[in-house]
Amino acid sequence: MSEANAERLSAPTIILRKRDGFSLREEELRWFIDAYVSGALPDYQASALLMAIFFRGMDKRETVALTRTMLESGERADLSAIAGLKVDKHSTGGVGDKISLILAPLVAACGVPVPMMSGRGLGHTGGTLDKLEAIPGFRTSLTLPAFAEQVGRLGCAFIGQSERMVPADRRLYALRDVTATVESIPLITASILSKKVAEGIDGLVLDVKVGSGAFMKTEADARLLAESLIRVGEGLGLRVRAILTRMEAPLGYAIGNALEVLESLDVLEGQGPEDVRQCTEVLAEAMLCLGLPDATQETARAAVKRALSDGSAHRRFLEVVEAQGGNLGPLGRDPFAWPQSLAPNLHVHTVLAPEAGYIATQDAYALGECARALGAGRQTADASVDPYAGLLLHAKHGAQVERGAPLLTLISNDPTALKAAATTSLNAHAFSATAPEQPPLIIDQL
């Protein structure tokens, strides 16, 4: 940018142009983002631009420029020495969504490197980092060289966003959370893709969730987001696929960090809930088709099923846990037998079905909020989570239950929260005399 151009740029002018519906130039976005990250612009001016983008939107060129500017605000992982196409997956967030824990070692065991930068829980949805850190000793704060070395050696690694990786996203994300601009599709797109490109990938599979337990409540909104992510991702040189999956009811039976680790191990051992297995396998097939030049859907499906049945995916997960300092031993496989050294004040309460019938509704959002209230999620951004809190469903949507049969079990270190959650979790269920319709889990693939 020339010195003369830099002198003409100002925050009020850029905010005004976007407020009035003009498409911002890349030099304007770069100037604004660089100034904000450096501390030269205050939060209130960045908030004003975010709100203008929220109402006026952005075209593809603008969104690509915003994403690239955010990406270039910090460090990037260099995985160029690792052979093959590197592929990751991103989920837009759901309840009971432990898919990443299974997917990364599974796809790595099939021969595609998976560098996975993950996030923490947001609102009623869980976060991969919180789940992994429920494993005693597990480290997610790897240096970028250590991250690259592990991906090269084991085929996958889990890492959190460091202070120096995409700092523009870190600052803008926190601001979006308190300015009611989270749902803006251009801002969501730039946030997701700036972090994913920074981790050094060649391809990305997107799990765009739809329903009460997702941030995208309607299929129309989910499609708009998926299409934006595909267009902008391809504009940045990525190979991208998007899969729309249903999130009206929780995935699996476990909601809560350590609880979901245990359920992930079940799936890695070739067992586990049918919906978790189905979602994992479809996403894994898509990742293999992006990462292996000669793969077809049929060969990818066969490879995924083989890695789950022959134990190679499970072994790869254990290798990753060991490499990142984790120790699964203390967790065991029975949450009701966790040692006092892990969960010294654990309280357990089982909620019983108030009537006989079929479970017609099992509201994912309400159950996610219930798990958060029990301690499995954060009430504020800087709060900690209880890795052992959460809930276990005894029956899922569509199942027939008898009056007085166990419906779900709540686990918490806070007995007061336990009592309130019993009412909330029960109200998340509705019953009918006839079996409800079971819509498909996989809505579409783009």
Secondary structure, 3 states (H helix, E strand, C coil): CCHHHHHHCCHHHHHHHHHCCCCCCHHHHHHHHHHHHHCCCCHHHHHHHHHHHHHHCCCHHHHHHHHHHHHCCCCCCCCCCCCCCCEEEEECCCCCCCHHHHHHHHHHHCCCCEEEEECCCECCECCHHHHHCCCCCCCCCCCHHHHHHHHHHHCEEEEECCCCCCHHHHHHHHHHHHCCCCCCHHHHHHHHHHHHHHCCCCEEEEEEEECCCCCECCHHHHHHHHHHHHHHHHHCCCEEEEEEEECCCCCCCEECHHHHHHHHHHHHCCCCCHHHHHHHHHHHHHHHHHHCCCCCHHHHHHHHHHHHHCCHHHHHHHHHHHHCCCCCHHHCCCHHHCCCCCCCCCEEEEEECCCCEEEEEECHHHHHHHHHHHHHCCCCCCCCCCCCCEEEECCCCCCEECCCCEEEEEEECCHHHHHHHHHHHHHCEEEECCCCCCCCCEEEEC
